[in-house]
C-alpha cells in the first residue's frame, strides 16, 4: 500500500471464567484481546484500507506463530475480524479490528497468570 502512517492498538476487551468455579482451585478464563490496525494516507493515491488490513495481517502472523505467547497463555484462538472502517474516520484513514479469544489459567483468588 501507499499509506506511510500506521499504528496498532491492543487492549483488553473482557474476560469470562470457564466452567464451574470451586473455591481454592485454579480458574480457567477466556479473555478477549482487541487488536485494531489504523492507517492514514500520506499520498493522494494511497489505499489506507489495504494498509490497515496489511498491518493487521502482520500482527496476526506474529501472534499465531506462537499461540501460547511463549507459554504465558494456554492458547490464542482464531480472531473475529470486523469490516474495515473508513466511514467514521476522514477519507484518508482506515481502521480494522480483530478480537482474539485467549485461553489462560489463574490461581484461585488472583488474576495473575
Residue, then its C-alpha position, 0 to 999 in steps of 0.5 A: x500500500x501507499x499509506x506511510x502512517x500506521x499504528x496498532x492498538x491492543x487492549x483488553x476487551x473482557x474476560x469470562x471464567x470457564x466452567x464451574x468455579x470451586x473455591x481454592x482451585x485454579x480458574x480457567x478464563x477466556x479473555x478477549x484481546x482487541x487488536x485494531x490496525x489504523x492507517x492514514x494516507x500520506x499520498x493522494x493515491x494511497x489505499x489506507x484500507x489495504x494498509x490497515x488490513x496489511x498491518x493487521x495481517x502482520x500482527x496476526x502472523x506474529x501472534x499465531x506463530x506462537x499461540x501460547x505467547x511463549x507459554x504465558x497463555x494456554x492458547x490464542x484462538x482464531x480472531x473475529x475480524x470486523x469490516x474495515x472502517x473508513x466511514x467514521x474516520x476522514x477519507x484518508x484513514x482506515x481502521x480494522x479490528x480483530x478480537x482474539x479469544x485467549x485461553x489462560x489459567x489463574x490461581x484461585x483468588x488472583x488474576x495473575x497468570 
